[in-house]
Amino acid sequence: MSSGVWIAGGGVISGIGMNLSECITAFEKMQPGMQEMKYLESIHRKTYPVAEVKAGNDLLASIAAESIYWSRTALLSKIAAKEAWQNSGLSEISAYKVGFVSASTVGGMDRTEYFMEEYLHDNSRGRLRNAIYHDCGSITDLVAESLGIEDFISTISTACSSGANALMYASRLIQSKMLDVVIAGGADSLTRFTLNGFNALMILDQEPCKPFDENRKGLNLGEGAAYLVLVSDRLAEKLQPWCRLSGFANANDAFHQTASSPEGIGNFMAMKRALEKAGIKPEDIDYINLHGTGTANNDSSEAQAILNLFGNTPPPLSSTKSFTGHTLAASGALEAVFSAYAIKEGIIFPNAHFATPMSNFAISPVTSFLKGKNLEHVMSNSFGFGGNCSSLIFSKDY
């Protein structure tokens, strides 16, 4: 068994499934999660489709076995983290030195919006219990306490690359022998603040998004949570790990607050350095899970970086955001779980709604669910606001 950090299991809840198994089925049946808003109250309900988790807070609280007054983000986080641990093959959390590294950009903002609605109407009203867990770190602490994790707790918030960066941090904690196990990933729920912010940037599509298509018009927002259980060599020898987190890198080109550089400088640097850390070459990558938001800038920037690194014949690639929507801080974690699972099961995910290749880039994503693939190395890209770009590489390496 190679040295390094291993993936023992993973868990997901998103707009296409309440758990990992349901998500995989949605990919196989080509069932993206975008629909008219049902749970988020917004004046844009009928204008912008979103990939909501198909459950109200009452049901989520029941599944998580937590209070209805928990933030939706916290409920999603608890559900996915619990599934990840159950899939890991490890015994009780108390038996190990465990860390929890969780990413979020929304935190408990969904509950704060309820508070502010009442408070602005009448400043003698509004329940403070709806605002007490507003910040991102409070969500992490809440879930860690519920899971019984005390050894190490940390929150990452670097926009769309947050979930990927949480996994990098977790890997370093294990490599430094600070911890035996880390549950790492991210969670974000939909809020009016988020929706209105992206609408102000004029990058929301009024139809289901189509990443890497010539006629793409923007992204669809989504929500969800995803976590991987990372373990040391010592524990991996006693388990049947999915794969190894062999390489990762973060780069920041600081080109613009909300846009990537046209040349994809940060994207290129992140991918290149991740390959170097993994000790492999571009041609060794068997599949790329794209950042692929569906916006004009993001997709062209990522495409340019891929062609610069991989040449004119890149490996099979696709954007799973065409199914889950853009889940913000959870996106890097969602796509990491899908990428690690792809190696375990030998599958490649489809890119929904793709019809016309981009005129300036000779790249066509995979459009059907592929099984029976021998995947040795999979790359997962997460490129965030401010030019915060991250790439992860998962390898079979048994």
N, C-alpha and C positions, 0 to 999 in steps of 0.2 A: 504494500500500500504506500503510495507516494506521500511525502510530507506535505502538510498544509492544513487548510481549513475545509471542513466537509459539511455538506448539506444533508442533515438527517431527516428533514421533513418540512412541509410547508402547509399553509392555510390561507384561504382567500374567501372574501365575500365581496360581491360586486354587482353591477347592473345586469350581469348575465348568469348569476348563480349565487345561491346562499352558501356554497362551499366549493371546494376545488373540483370535485366530481361533476357538479352541475355546470360549472364554467366550461370544462372540457367538452361536455355534451353539447353546450351551446355553440362552441366552435365547430364541432363536427356536423351539427345540423344547420350551420350557417344562420344563426339567430342572434344578431346584434341586439344590444339592450336599449337602444334609443327609443324613447316614447314621449308622449306629452307628459308634462310634470303632473304628478299625482300627490306627492307628499310635501313638496316645497311650495309655499305660498308666494306667488310672484305675478306681477302684471304681465310678465312675458310668458305665462303658462302656455299659451297657444302659439307662441312665436318660435321659441327655440326648443327643439327636442333635447332631452337629457337622458343619461343612463343612470337612473335612480336604482338603488337597491329595492327590490320589490317587496317591501315590508314597512309597515308603520313602526313608530317607536315602541308601541305597546308590544308588538310581536318580537322586536329586536331585544327588548328588555327581558322578555320571557326566555328567549333562547340564551341570552347572556347570563341569565339568573341574576339580574341587577335591577336597580331602581329605575322606574320610568323617568325619574328626574335627572338621570345621567344624560350627558350630551350624546347626540346621535353618533358623533365621531368616536366617543369612548365606547359606546355599545358595539359599533363595527369593529373597533380595535380588539376588544375582549373576545368577540366571536372568532375572528381570524387567528388571533394568537393562541387561543385554546385549541383550535383545530390543528394548528401547526405542531403544537406540543404532542397532541394525541397521535399525529402521523409520524412522529419521530422515533417511536420505539423505546423512548426513555421512560424511566419510572417516575416517581414523584419528584416534583421540582426541588423539594427540600433535601433530596439526596445529592444534589450537585451544587457547585458554585456557579450561579446563574446570573446573567445580566439581561436587561431589557433596554434595547435601543430603538426608540420609536420616532418616526418622522411625522410632522404635521405642519400645515400652514394655516388651517382653519381653526384648530383647537375646538373650544366649546362655543364658537361664535353662533352656532345655530340656536343655543339656549339664550345667549345674550340678546339676540334679535327679538325673542319673545319678551324679554325683560324691557327692552327699550321701547317696544311698541306700546306697552302699558304705561311706562314711565313718562314718555313724551306726551301722552294724552293727559296724564295727571301725575305730577311728580310725587304724590303721596302713595302712588300705587307701584306695582312691579315687585315680583318676588326675587329677592336677592339670591336665592338658591339657583336661579336660572343664570346668574352671572358669575358665581363664585369660581367656576372652573373654566373661565373664558380663555386663559392663555394656554398655549400648546403644551407646555411642560406639565400643567395640571392634569391634562388628559393622560399623559404617560404615567405620572405618579399614581393616578387613580387605578389604572389597569394593572400596573405592577403590584400594587398593594393587594388587589383582588386575586391575582395569580399567586401571591405569596413570594414574590421576588424582592430580595433585599440587598443582594451583594453589589449590584451596580445598576444604576438607572440613569438614562440620559435621553435628551430630546434633540433631534436634528431638524432644522428648518432652513432649507436652501432652495425654496421654490420647487420646481418640477423635478429636480434631481435629488430631493430629500431622501426618498426611500432607498435609492441606490447608495447614497452617501452613508446612510445608517448601516448598510451591510458592510461597507468598507471599514467603518469604525469598529463594527463588531468583529470583523476578521482580525484587525490589529490587536484588539483586546485578547483574543484567543492566542494569536501568535506570540504575544508578549507574556503569555502564561498567567495573566491576571484572572482569567476566567476559564472554566471548562466548557461552558455552554452559553450561547447568547441567542435570545429570541430577537430578531431584528427585522424591521420593515417599516410600514407606515400606514396612516389612516387619515382620511378626510371625508367629511360629509358636504353635501351641497348646502349653500347658504345664499341668501339674496345679495349679500355683499359681494361674494365671489362672482355670481352671475352678472350683476350690474357692472362690476369691474371689467370683466372680459368683454361685455357688451360695449363699454366705453372705448375699449381698444379696437372695436369693430372687427373682431376675429371670430365671431360665433357664426356657425352655419345654421340656416333655418331648415335645412334638410339633414338627413344622416350624413355624417362626414365621410369623405373619401380620400384618405391620405395617399400622397404620391400620385394622385390623378392630375392630369393637365387642367381639369375643370374644377379643382377643389376650391371651396369658398370659405373654409374656416374649420374650426373644431367644434365638437360637442362636449360639454362638460359631463362628468360622471362622478360617482362617489364609490367608496369602498375601503377595504383594508386588506393587507396581505403581509404575511410574516414567514420568514424562513428560520429554521432552527440550525444554527451553526455550531459545530462541535470540533473538538481537538482530535488529533490523531489517536490518542489513547482511547477516547470514547468511540470513535469511528470504527475501530477494530472490533468492537462488540456489537455493532449495528450493521444494517444494510443501507449505507448512505446512497442518496440519489446520485450525487456527483460531487465534484470539488470546486470551490471558488478559487480558481487558479490565477486570475489576474484582475486588476482593477486600477483605475486611475481617475483623477479629477483634475480638470484644467479650467482656467477662467480667462477668456479673452477680453472681458469687460468692454465689449463693443457697444452695447446699448442696454438700457434698463429692461426692455421687454422684447428685444430682437436679437437674433444670432447674426454674426458677421456673414456677408454674402459668400465669402470664401470658405466658411465653415472652419475657421481656424481653431476655435476651442474644441469643436467636435472632432476634428482630425487629431489634435494633440491627445485628447482623452482616449480615443481608440488606439492610437499608435502606442501610447505608454502602457495601456492595459495589455496589449499584445506582448510588449517587451517584458512586462512583469510575469506574464504567463509562460514566457520562453518559447513562444510559437510565432509563426509567420502568418501574414494575411491569408495566404492560400489554405491554411489549416482550419480556418473558420468554416463550419458547415451550415450555419444559419445565423442571421442577424435579426433580433427583435428590435425593430426600429423605434426611435422616439416618435416619429411619424404622427404629428398632431393633426395634420390636414390644413394648416395655414400656409399661405404662399411663401412666407419667409422661412419658417422652420423646415419645411420639406425640401425646398431648394438648397438650403444651407447644408442639411444633412446629406442630401444626394451628392453635392459637390465634394464634401469631405470623404464620402464613401468611394467615389470614383478616384479621388486623389490617392487614397490609400490602397484600394483593392484593384484599381485599373478598370478596364471596360467590361470585365466579366466578374462582377461581385457574386458572392454566394447567394443562395436563396434568402429572401428577406421579406418581412411583412410587418405591418403595424397592428397590434392587437387593440389599439385605441379605437380602431374602426368598429370594435365590438363593445368595449367597456367605457368608451368616452375617455376624456382626459380627467383623471382622478387626482390631479395635482400632486401633493406629497406622497400619496399612495401609489402613484403610477409607476415609479421606479421599482417599488416592491412588488406590485402586481406582476409586472413584466419579468422581474427576476424569478418569481415563483414559476411563471409559465416557462421561462427559459430553462430553469433547472429541471422542471418536469419533462420538458421536451427531450432532454438528454436521457432521462430515466426511461421514458416510454418510446423514444424514437419517433417523435411526431413533429410536424411543422405546421404552424398556425396560418390560417388564411387572412388575407387583407380584404375586408368587405367593401363592396361598392366601387371597386376599381374597374375602370373601363378604358381610359385613354392614357398612355404613357406621357410623362412630361416632355414637352418639345425640346427642351435644352439638355435633357439627361436621359441616357440610354439605360433606364432602370424600370423594370416591371416586377412588382411584388407578386408573391405566390397568392393565388386566389381560391385555392381549395385546401381542405384539410388533408394533410398527407401523413400516412402511417408507414411503419416498417422501415424507417430511416435509421441508418447507423450514424448517429451524431457523436462526434468526438469532442468538438468544441463549439459552444454557442456564445455569441456576444449579445449583450443587452445594453441599449443606449438610452440615456436619460439626460436631456439637455434643458437647463432651466433658465429662468429670467436672470438678467445680469451677466449672462455668459457663463453660468456655472454648469459645466459640462462633465458628465460622468459616464464611464463605460465599465461594464462588468464582463468577465469571461468565466463560463462554467465549463468544466472538462470532465470527461468520463473517468480516466486515470485510476482504474482499480489496481 
